[in-house]
Amino acid sequence: MSGSLLPVILVGYPFAGALLVYLLGRKNTVLRDYLADFVTVSEFVLMAVLLVTFAGRTDAWKQIFAGSRVEGFCGMGISFELDGFRLVYGTIACLMWMMTTILSREYFKHHENVSRFYLFLLLTFGATMGVFLSADLYTTFIFFEIMSFTSYVWVAQEENAASLRAASTYLAVAIIGGLVMLMGLFLVYHVLGTLTIRELLGAAQAYEDKTLLYVAGVCMLTGFGAKAGAFPLHIWLPKAHPVAPAPASALLSGILTKTGIFGILIISSELFLHDARWGKLILFLGVCTMAGGALLAVFSIDLKRTLACSSMSQIGFIMVGIGMQGLLGEENALAVHGAMLHMVNHSMIKLVLFMAAGVIFMNTHALDLNEIRGFGRKKPLLKVIFLVGALAIGGIPLFGGYISKTLIHESIVEYSSVWSFKVIEWIFLASGGLTVAYMTKLFVAVFVEENENREVQRKFDQMKRYMNAESTFALAGSAVLLFLWGLFPHDLMDRVAVLGQNLMHLEEAGEAVSYFSMKNLSGGLISIAIGALVYVFFIRRILMEEGKKGTKRYINAWPAWFDLEDAIYRPVLLTILPLVCRTVCRVFDSLVDTAVVVLRKTIYRDSPIPHELPEGTVFTQAAGNVMNFFRNLANGTWRKKVPVETDYRHKMAMLHDELKETNTVIGRSLSFGLMLVCIGFCVTLIYIIWW
């Protein structure tokens, strides 16, 4: 190993902790919980110290932040790096794992297979750190795939029909995305000769024909976009979150989606820096993801599903910022800072909201808004915690979400010289309005309205100890951090944005933005107004119906046939695609046999044998006659009392046919294998000659 040992420790420590926690859990569950807490807390403290130290820029610490490389690992070796962006997001990841692990103790108090959950919780932690600290795309890919497989267990944790189906969808998207990403990595290495992230930009700019590079970029975008939950590969996200445990949902939404965004940032900043065509592609996907997720969230009546669709929408906001980086070229400081800060904002917001949803589920064992309605009416602490997250994600001034959305919005305004970008600007503002509308729906349903069943409402109101001290610390501490983070945009948020901007190759920080000027406030106010109109005139009037005793109930008006997974993906992947593949394979399998039959019926037509034997060959007949002679001799002498009746000519003929059939099977198998090898060689030669 070369370089600093620190990055390797940061990645390997959670892996080692996972094994120790699992083994300890087989003996003592209490110590297991405390050890899991210790692993995540100590990792967070170390990352936070490193981040503060790095921000201080002291020369004495430079060697600590040097990269590291482990030669020979997985063949090509793996490498890690510590810079501003990696330290920021490593710290965010550690914070989220620390808080969710603390909450997990109470959440899983009456669950089974808790040790298994902790094992895969910490394994995914190490893999996620490996992704964020990776210094080359090969390392990124290795830990990205580890993360996908270990987090699968989170979704399947409850082992019921819904969780297993959602887990299969999650795994299918992850595997297909990973394979397509791997093809992109092959192409990048073939074209540029390197996968080291710091070397990609220079190699890409020196490569004149961008066609193959665009193909590689799209392949990699497919893999990273699938994990980010970007349209149209978002199908796993609304299905996985409602069935996964709340601590896992917070991590799936808040941090695992950001590993996908991290990959998209690498592609956009290293392979296609300031590339307008690539920027338009990311912008288009971002707009579809942003608006589509917001629309799904408005219709949803499941608490965690709504938050999951919200995650999809917020990923769209981030992708819009990344797309604007390419379109604005070197003058993209607003887009760079906006995308970076909205990543951080969304992670912290979903940490708060999903943990709050977990507390609600722990006490009600339900997620349907009609069933949990009124749960938080007399729970002021939980109400304030949820409200902080709701206001932040809604982009309300004085909260962090407003700052990052304002920066992205202003980047659109800065570029909107053509009418089409005026349309994009209004879609952006409308999506922000839909965010306000569905978060208002959630808050009013859970914390303002009364349950239609008075006995249930009385039971809710009498709950005094609805979470223990550790869970209270996790939720309240996260909410306080989120609130303070938004209160000091220049002292905290701008500094973090500057720390992470080097990943996007932004050298200058740009001019300070007056976030609360009337010009910048106008965008947020328009979104708030749109949200109020949608809530009052659409949600309250269209998405609610009369219930018992004059009360209204929330209804799911989203058309069932408009589910992309059931309407397109599953029929195509499970029915049509296998049918096509079977047909193609059957054609190739029978092609050689068909050709042989045609040749035998035409050019090589069989000629009749003048004295065709009834069975066997001349040699089997001769051998059989010799053996029959000795049989007759024996029957006339020493076996006269018990003669042998076997016809050795027939027996030798049968033995010959058996050997012939065996040789034919072996020959056909070898021929088929050789044919596949030849086809592979031909395809390889065509690829080499063509490209």
C-alpha positions in Angstrom: 0.0 0.0 0.0 1.2 3.5 -0.8 0.2 6.9 0.5 -1.7 7.8 3.6 -3.3 5.0 5.7 -6.2 7.2 6.8 -8.6 6.8 3.9 -8.2 3.0 4.0 -9.0 3.1 7.7 -12.1 5.2 7.1 -13.4 2.7 4.6 -12.3 -0.5 6.3 -13.3 0.4 9.9 -17.1 -0.1 9.3 -16.5 -3.4 7.5 -14.5 -4.7 10.5 -17.1 -3.3 12.9 -19.9 -5.1 11.0 -18.4 -8.5 11.6 -17.7 -7.7 15.3 -21.2 -6.5 15.8 -22.7 -9.5 14.2 -20.6 -12.0 16.2 -21.3 -10.1 19.4 -25.0 -10.1 18.6 -25.1 -13.9 18.8 -24.1 -13.6 22.5 -25.3 -10.3 23.9 -27.8 -8.0 22.1 -27.3 -5.1 24.4 -23.6 -5.0 23.9 -24.2 -5.4 20.2 -26.3 -2.2 20.1 -23.7 -0.2 22.0 -20.9 -1.5 19.8 -22.8 -0.5 16.6 -23.4 3.0 18.2 -19.6 3.2 19.0 -18.6 2.3 15.5 -20.8 5.0 13.8 -20.1 7.7 16.5 -16.3 7.2 16.4 -16.3 7.3 12.5 -18.4 10.5 12.6 -16.0 12.1 15.1 -13.0 11.3 13.0 -14.6 12.6 9.8 -15.8 15.8 11.5 -12.3 16.5 12.9 -10.8 15.9 9.4 -13.3 18.2 7.8 -12.6 21.0 10.3 -8.9 20.5 9.9 -9.1 20.5 6.1 -11.1 23.7 6.2 -8.3 25.3 8.3 -5.8 24.6 5.5 -2.8 24.1 7.8 0.3 22.9 6.0 1.2 20.5 8.9 -1.7 18.3 8.0 -1.2 18.1 4.3 0.3 14.6 4.4 -2.8 13.3 6.2 -4.9 14.2 3.3 -2.7 12.5 0.7 -4.4 9.8 -1.3 -3.7 6.1 -0.8 -3.6 3.1 -3.1 -3.8 -0.6 -2.4 -2.0 -2.4 -5.2 -3.3 -5.7 -6.6 -6.7 -5.5 -4.8 -9.3 -7.0 -7.2 -6.6 -7.1 -9.9 -6.2 -3.5 -10.8 -5.9 -2.1 -7.3 -8.1 0.4 -5.5 -7.3 4.0 -4.6 -8.8 6.7 -2.3 -8.6 10.4 -1.9 -9.5 13.1 0.6 -10.5 16.5 -0.7 -13.1 19.1 0.2 -16.2 17.4 -1.5 -15.2 13.9 -0.2 -14.8 15.2 3.3 -18.1 17.0 3.3 -20.1 14.1 2.0 -18.1 11.6 4.1 -19.1 13.6 7.2 -22.7 13.8 6.1 -22.8 10.0 5.6 -21.3 9.5 9.0 -23.8 11.8 10.6 -26.7 10.0 9.0 -25.4 6.5 10.0 -24.8 7.7 13.5 -28.3 9.0 14.0 -30.1 6.2 12.3 -28.1 3.6 14.2 -29.1 5.3 17.5 -32.7 5.2 16.4 -32.5 1.6 15.4 -32.2 0.4 19.0 -35.7 1.4 19.8 -37.1 0.8 16.3 -36.0 -2.9 16.2 -36.8 -3.6 19.9 -39.5 -6.2 19.0 -38.1 -7.3 15.6 -36.4 -10.4 14.5 -33.1 -10.7 12.6 -31.8 -7.5 14.2 -28.1 -8.7 14.1 -28.5 -9.4 10.4 -29.7 -5.8 9.9 -26.8 -4.3 11.9 -24.4 -6.5 9.9 -25.6 -5.1 6.5 -26.1 -1.6 7.9 -22.4 -1.3 8.7 -21.3 -3.2 5.6 -23.3 -0.7 3.5 -21.7 2.1 5.6 -18.2 0.9 4.6 -19.2 0.5 1.0 -20.7 4.0 0.8 -17.6 5.5 2.3 -15.6 3.6 -0.3 -17.7 5.2 -3.1 -17.3 8.8 -1.8 -13.6 8.5 -1.1 -12.7 6.6 -4.3 -10.0 8.2 -6.5 -10.7 6.2 -9.6 -13.8 4.8 -11.3 -12.7 1.2 -10.8 -12.8 1.7 -7.1 -16.1 3.6 -7.4 -17.6 0.6 -9.3 -16.4 -2.0 -6.8 -17.8 -0.3 -3.7 -20.9 0.8 -5.7 -21.8 -2.8 -6.4 -21.0 -3.9 -2.8 -23.3 -1.2 -1.6 -26.1 -2.3 -3.9 -26.0 -5.9 -2.8 -25.7 -5.2 1.0 -28.5 -2.6 1.0 -30.8 -5.1 -0.7 -31.1 -6.8 2.7 -32.6 -3.5 4.1 -35.5 -3.6 1.7 -36.1 -7.3 2.2 -35.7 -7.1 6.0 -39.3 -7.7 6.9 -39.5 -10.8 4.6 -43.1 -10.3 3.7 -44.6 -10.4 0.2 -44.4 -6.6 -0.3 -40.9 -6.2 0.9 -39.6 -9.2 -1.1 -41.2 -7.9 -4.3 -39.8 -4.4 -3.7 -36.4 -5.9 -3.0 -36.5 -7.9 -6.2 -37.2 -4.7 -8.1 -34.4 -2.8 -6.3 -32.0 -5.6 -7.0 -33.0 -5.9 -10.6 -32.5 -2.2 -11.2 -29.2 -2.2 -9.4 -27.8 -5.2 -11.3 -28.9 -4.0 -14.7 -27.6 -0.5 -14.0 -24.3 -1.9 -12.7 -23.8 -4.0 -15.8 -24.5 -1.1 -18.1 -22.2 1.1 -16.0 -19.4 -1.6 -16.4 -19.8 -1.4 -20.1 -19.3 2.4 -19.9 -16.1 1.9 -17.8 -14.7 -0.5 -20.4 -15.3 2.1 -23.1 -13.8 4.9 -21.1 -10.7 2.8 -20.4 -10.5 1.8 -24.1 -10.8 5.4 -25.3 -8.9 7.4 -22.6 -6.6 4.7 -21.2 -7.2 5.6 -17.6 -9.9 5.4 -14.9 -8.2 7.7 -12.4 -10.6 10.6 -11.8 -8.0 13.3 -11.7 -6.6 12.2 -15.1 -10.0 11.9 -16.9 -10.5 15.6 -17.7 -7.1 16.1 -19.5 -7.5 12.8 -21.4 -11.1 13.6 -22.4 -10.2 17.1 -23.7 -7.4 15.7 -25.8 -9.7 13.1 -27.4 -11.2 14.7 -30.5 -14.0 12.4 -31.6 -16.5 12.5 -28.7 -18.9 9.9 -30.2 -17.7 6.9 -28.3 -17.1 9.0 -25.2 -20.8 10.0 -25.3 -21.8 6.3 -25.5 -19.6 5.6 -22.5 -21.1 8.5 -20.6 -24.7 7.4 -21.3 -23.8 3.9 -20.1 -22.3 5.2 -16.9 -25.2 7.6 -16.5 -27.6 4.7 -16.6 -25.9 3.0 -13.7 -25.5 6.0 -11.6 -28.9 7.4 -12.5 -30.6 4.1 -11.5 -29.1 4.4 -8.0 -30.0 8.1 -7.8 -33.7 7.4 -8.6 -33.6 9.4 -11.8 -36.4 9.1 -14.4 -37.1 6.6 -15.9 -35.2 4.2 -13.6 -36.9 5.6 -10.5 -39.3 2.6 -10.2 -37.5 1.0 -7.2 -37.7 4.2 -5.1 -41.5 4.5 -4.4 -41.7 0.7 -3.8 -38.7 0.2 -1.5 -39.1 3.0 1.0 -42.6 2.1 2.3 -41.5 -1.5 3.1 -38.0 -0.9 4.4 -37.4 0.0 8.0 -37.4 3.7 8.7 -33.7 3.9 9.5 -32.9 2.2 6.2 -35.4 4.5 4.4 -33.5 7.5 5.7 -30.2 6.2 4.4 -31.6 5.0 1.1 -33.2 8.3 0.4 -30.7 10.7 2.0 -27.3 9.1 1.2 -27.4 6.1 -1.2 -29.1 8.2 -3.8 -26.2 10.7 -3.5 -23.7 8.1 -4.5 -25.5 8.1 -7.8 -25.4 11.9 -7.9 -21.7 11.7 -7.1 -21.1 9.5 -10.1 -23.1 11.8 -12.3 -21.0 14.7 -11.0 -17.8 12.9 -11.9 -19.1 12.2 -15.5 -20.3 15.7 -16.0 -17.2 17.4 -14.5 -14.4 15.1 -15.8 -15.6 13.7 -19.1 -17.9 16.5 -20.3 -16.9 19.7 -18.4 -18.8 22.7 -19.7 -20.3 20.5 -22.5 -23.6 22.1 -23.5 -25.0 19.0 -25.2 -24.3 16.8 -22.2 -25.8 19.6 -20.0 -29.0 19.5 -21.9 -29.3 15.8 -21.5 -28.9 16.0 -17.7 -31.2 19.0 -17.6 -33.9 17.1 -19.5 -33.7 14.1 -17.2 -33.6 16.4 -14.2 -36.8 18.2 -15.2 -38.6 14.9 -15.8 -37.5 13.6 -12.5 -38.2 16.8 -10.6 -41.8 17.2 -11.9 -42.6 13.5 -12.0 -41.6 12.9 -8.4 -43.5 15.9 -7.2 -46.7 14.8 -9.0 -46.4 11.3 -7.6 -46.0 12.7 -4.1 -49.1 14.9 -4.4 -51.2 11.8 -5.2 -49.7 9.5 -2.6 -51.6 8.8 0.7 -48.8 6.7 2.2 -46.5 8.7 4.5 -43.2 7.0 3.5 -44.2 6.6 -0.1 -44.8 10.4 -0.2 -41.4 11.0 1.2 -39.9 8.6 -1.3 -41.5 10.3 -4.2 -40.3 13.6 -2.7 -36.8 12.2 -2.8 -37.2 11.5 -6.5 -38.3 15.1 -7.0 -35.4 16.6 -5.0 -32.9 14.4 -7.0 -34.4 16.1 -10.0 -33.7 19.5 -8.6 -30.1 18.5 -8.1 -29.8 17.2 -11.6 -31.2 20.4 -13.0 -28.3 22.2 -11.2 -25.8 19.7 -12.7 -27.3 20.3 -16.1 -27.0 24.0 -15.8 -23.3 23.6 -14.9 -22.7 22.3 -18.4 -24.8 25.0 -20.1 -23.3 27.9 -18.2 -19.7 26.9 -18.9 -17.1 28.6 -16.9 -19.7 31.0 -15.4 -21.5 28.3 -13.5 -20.8 29.2 -9.9 -24.5 29.5 -9.0 -25.3 26.0 -10.5 -22.2 24.4 -8.8 -23.1 25.8 -5.4 -26.8 25.2 -5.8 -26.4 21.5 -6.7 -23.8 20.9 -4.0 -25.9 22.5 -1.3 -29.1 20.9 -2.3 -27.4 17.5 -2.1 -26.4 18.3 1.5 -29.9 19.8 2.3 -31.8 16.9 1.0 -29.6 14.4 2.9 -30.2 16.2 6.2 -33.9 16.9 5.5 -34.7 13.2 4.7 -32.7 12.1 7.8 -35.2 14.2 9.9 -38.4 13.3 8.0 -37.8 9.6 7.7 -36.8 9.2 11.3 -39.9 11.1 12.3 -41.9 8.7 10.1 -40.2 5.8 11.9 -41.4 7.1 15.2 -45.0 7.4 13.9 -44.8 3.8 12.5 -43.3 2.4 15.8 -46.4 3.6 17.6 -49.2 3.1 15.0 -47.8 0.3 12.9 -49.4 2.1 9.9 -48.4 4.5 7.2 -51.8 5.3 5.5 -52.6 8.9 6.2 -56.2 8.0 7.1 -55.0 5.6 9.8 -52.2 7.8 11.3 -54.3 11.0 11.0 -54.1 13.1 14.2 -51.2 11.1 15.7 -49.1 14.1 16.4 -51.7 16.6 17.5 -50.6 16.6 21.2 -46.9 15.8 20.6 -45.3 19.2 20.3 -41.7 18.0 20.1 -42.4 15.6 17.2 -44.5 18.3 15.6 -41.6 20.8 15.7 -39.1 18.3 14.4 -41.3 17.3 11.4 -42.1 21.0 10.7 -38.4 21.9 10.5 -38.0 19.2 7.8 -41.1 20.2 6.0 -40.3 23.9 5.9 -36.7 23.1 4.8 -37.7 20.9 1.9 -40.5 23.2 0.9 -38.0 26.0 0.2 -39.4 28.4 2.8 -37.1 31.4 3.5 -34.8 31.1 6.5 -34.4 27.3 5.9 -31.6 25.5 4.0 -33.8 24.3 1.1 -34.6 27.9 0.2 -30.9 28.7 -0.3 -30.0 25.8 -2.5 -33.2 26.1 -4.6 -32.7 29.8 -5.0 -29.1 29.3 -6.4 -30.4 26.7 -8.9 -33.3 28.9 -9.9 -31.0 31.9 -10.4 -28.7 29.7 -12.6 -31.7 29.0 -14.8 -32.6 32.7 -14.9 -29.1 33.6 -15.8 -29.2 31.3 -18.9 -32.9 31.8 -19.8 -32.2 33.8 -23.0 -34.6 31.6 -25.0 -38.3 30.9 -24.5 -37.8 27.2 -23.8 -35.9 28.0 -20.6 -38.7 30.2 -19.5 -40.8 27.0 -19.6 -38.2 25.2 -17.6 -38.1 28.0 -15.1 -41.8 27.7 -14.5 -41.7 23.9 -14.3 -39.0 24.5 -11.6 -41.2 26.9 -9.7 -44.3 24.7 -10.1 -42.4 21.7 -8.8 -41.3 23.7 -5.8 -45.0 24.6 -5.3 -46.0 20.9 -5.4 -43.4 20.3 -2.8 -45.1 22.8 -0.5 -48.5 21.3 -1.3 -47.7 17.6 -0.4 -45.7 18.6 2.7 -48.6 20.7 3.9 -50.8 17.6 3.3 -48.6 15.4 5.4 -48.2 17.9 8.2 -51.9 18.8 8.4 -53.0 15.1 8.3 -50.6 13.9 11.0 -50.3 17.0 13.3 -53.5 19.1 12.8 -56.5 17.1 11.8 -58.3 14.6 14.1 -58.7 10.9 13.3 -62.1 10.0 12.0 -62.2 7.2 14.7 -62.6 9.0 18.1 -61.3 6.0 20.0 -58.1 5.9 18.0 -57.7 9.7 18.4 -58.1 9.3 22.2 -55.4 6.6 22.2 -53.1 8.8 20.2 -53.6 11.7 22.5 -52.8 9.6 25.6 -49.4 8.5 24.3 -46.9 10.3 26.4 -43.7 8.2 25.9 -43.8 7.7 22.2 -40.0 7.6 21.9 -37.1 7.0 24.3 -34.2 9.3 25.2 -31.9 7.9 22.5 -34.4 8.3 19.8 -35.3 11.8 21.0 -31.6 12.7 20.8 -31.4 11.4 17.2 -34.4 13.2 16.0 -34.1 16.5 18.0 -30.3 16.7 17.4 -30.8 16.2 13.6 -33.5 18.8 13.5 -31.4 21.4 15.5 -28.5 20.9 13.1 -30.8 21.3 10.1 -32.4 24.4 11.6 -29.0 26.1 12.4 -27.6 25.1 9.0 -30.3 27.1 7.3 -30.0 30.1 9.6 -26.5 31.0 8.6 -26.3 30.7 4.8 -23.1 32.8 4.4 -21.2 31.5 7.4 -22.0 27.8 7.0 -23.6 27.0 3.7 -21.4 29.1 1.4 -18.3 27.9 3.1 -19.3 24.2 2.6 -20.1 25.0 -1.1 -16.7 26.5 -1.6 -15.1 23.4 0.1 -16.7 21.1 -2.4 -16.6 23.1 -5.6 -13.2 21.8 -6.7 -14.8 18.5 -7.6 -16.7 20.4 -10.3 -13.5 22.3 -11.3 -14.8 25.7 -10.1 -11.8 27.8 -9.0 -13.5 31.1 -8.0 -16.3 31.2 -5.5 -18.2 33.9 -7.4 -19.9 36.9 -5.9 -21.8 36.6 -2.6 -25.5 36.1 -3.3 -28.1 38.3 -1.5 -30.4 35.5 -0.6 -33.1 37.6 1.0 -33.4 40.4 -1.6 -36.8 40.9 -3.1 -35.5 39.6 -6.5 -34.4 36.2 -5.0 -37.4 36.0 -2.6 -39.8 36.3 -5.5 -39.1 32.8 -6.8 -39.7 31.2 -3.4 -42.8 33.2 -2.9 -44.2 32.1 -6.3 -43.6 28.5 -5.4 -45.3 29.0 -2.0 -48.3 30.6 -3.7 -48.6 27.7 -6.2 -48.4 25.2 -3.4 -51.2 26.9 -1.5 -53.4 26.9 -4.5 -52.7 23.2 -5.2 -53.4 22.2 -1.6 -56.6 24.2 -1.3 -58.2 23.6 -4.7 -56.7 20.2 -5.7 -55.8 18.2 -2.6 -58.6 19.3 -0.4 -61.3 19.2 -3.1 -60.2 16.5 -5.6 -58.0 14.1 -3.6 -60.4 13.9 -0.6 -63.9 12.4 -0.3 -66.6 12.3 2.3 -66.0 9.8 5.0 -67.8 8.8 8.2 -69.8 11.4 10.1 -69.1 14.2 7.7 -65.3 13.8 7.9 -63.2 13.7 4.8 -60.8 10.9 3.8 -57.7 11.0 1.6 -58.0 8.9 -1.6 -55.4 7.5 -3.9 -56.5 8.8 -7.3 -53.4 7.8 -9.2 -54.3 5.5 -12.0 -53.1 1.9 -11.3 -52.4 1.3 -15.0 -49.9 4.2 -15.0 -47.4 2.2 -12.9 -44.3 2.0 -15.0 -43.0 -1.1 -13.3 -46.2 -3.1 -13.8 -47.1 -1.6 -17.2 -43.7 -1.7 -18.9 -40.7 -3.0 -17.0 -42.0 -6.3 -15.6 -43.9 -7.3 -18.8 -40.8 -6.5 -20.9 -38.1 -7.9 -18.6 -40.1 -11.0 -17.5 -42.2 -11.9 -20.6 -41.3 -10.2 -23.8 -37.5 -10.1 -23.4 -37.1 -13.7 -22.3 -39.4 -14.8 -25.2 -37.2 -12.9 -27.7 -34.0 -14.3 -26.2 -35.4 -17.8 -26.2 -36.5 -17.5 -29.9 -33.1 -16.1 -30.9 -31.2 -18.8 -29.0 -33.5 -21.5 -30.5 -32.8 -20.2 -34.0 -29.1 -20.2 -33.5 -29.2 -23.6 -31.9 -31.1 -25.2 -34.8 -29.3 -23.2 -37.5 -26.4 -25.8 -37.9 -28.8 -28.8 -37.9 -31.0 -27.1 -40.4 -28.1 -26.4 -42.7 -26.9 -30.1 -42.4 -30.4 -31.4 -43.2 -30.7 -29.1 -46.3 -27.3 -30.2 -47.6 -28.1 -33.9 -47.1 -31.3 -33.4 -49.0 -29.7 -31.5 -51.9 -26.0 -31.5 -52.6 -25.0 -34.3 -50.3 -28.0 -36.5 -50.8 -27.7 -40.0 -49.2 -26.9 -42.7 -51.8 -28.4 -46.2 -51.2 -26.1 -49.0 -49.9 -26.3 -52.1 -52.2 -26.2 -54.6 -49.4 -27.3 -52.7 -46.4 -27.0 -54.6 -43.2 -30.0 -54.9 -40.9 -28.1 -53.7 -37.9 -24.5 -52.9 -36.9 -21.5 -52.8 -39.3 -19.3 -55.3 -41.1 -17.0 -55.3 -38.1 -19.7 -56.0 -35.5 -21.1 -58.7 -37.7 -17.7 -60.4 -38.0 -17.0 -60.1 -34.3 -20.5 -61.4 -33.5 -20.0 -64.4 -35.8 -16.7 -65.3 -34.0 -18.4 -65.0 -30.6 -21.4 -67.0 -31.8 -19.1 -69.8 -32.9 -17.5 -70.1 -29.5 -21.0 -69.9 -28.0 -22.2 -72.9 -30.1 -19.0 -74.8 -29.2 -19.7 -74.3 -25.5 -23.4 -75.2 -25.8 -22.4 -78.5 -27.4 -19.9 -79.4 -24.7 -19.5 -78.0 -21.2 -22.7 -75.8 -21.2 -24.9 -78.5 -22.8 -27.2 -78.5 -19.7 -27.4 -74.7 -19.5 -26.9 -73.4 -23.0 -26.3 -69.7 -23.7 -29.0 -68.0 -25.9 -27.3 -64.6 -26.5 -27.0 -63.5 -30.1 -23.6 -61.8 -30.0 -24.1 -60.2 -33.5 -27.1 -58.2 -32.1 -25.2 -57.5 -28.8 -22.2 -56.1 -30.7 -24.5 -54.0 -32.9 -26.2 -52.5 -29.8 -22.8 -51.8 -28.2 -21.7 -50.1 -31.4 -24.9 -47.9 -31.6 -24.5 -46.9 -27.9 -20.8 -45.8 -28.5 -21.9 -44.0 -31.7 -24.6 -42.1 -29.8 -22.2 -41.1 -27.0 -19.7 -39.9 -29.5 -22.4 -37.9 -31.4 -23.5 -36.2 -28.2 -19.9 -35.3 -27.3 -19.2 -34.2 -30.8 -22.2 -31.9 -30.9 -21.4 -30.4 -27.6 -17.8 -29.7 -28.7 -19.1 -28.3 -32.0 -21.6 -26.0 -30.3 -18.9 -24.8 -27.9 -16.5 -24.2 -30.8 -19.2 -22.4 -32.7 -19.8 -20.0 -29.8 -16.0 -19.5 -29.4 -15.8 -18.6 -33.1 -18.7 -16.2 -32.9 -17.1 -14.5 -29.9 -13.8 -14.2 -31.8 -15.6 -12.8 -34.9 -17.5 -10.2 -32.8 -14.2 -9.2 -31.1 -12.4 -8.9 -34.4 -15.2 -6.8 -35.9 -15.2 -4.5 -32.8 -11.4 -4.0 -33.0 -11.4 -3.4 -36.8 -14.5 -1.1 -36.7 -13.4 1.1 -33.8 
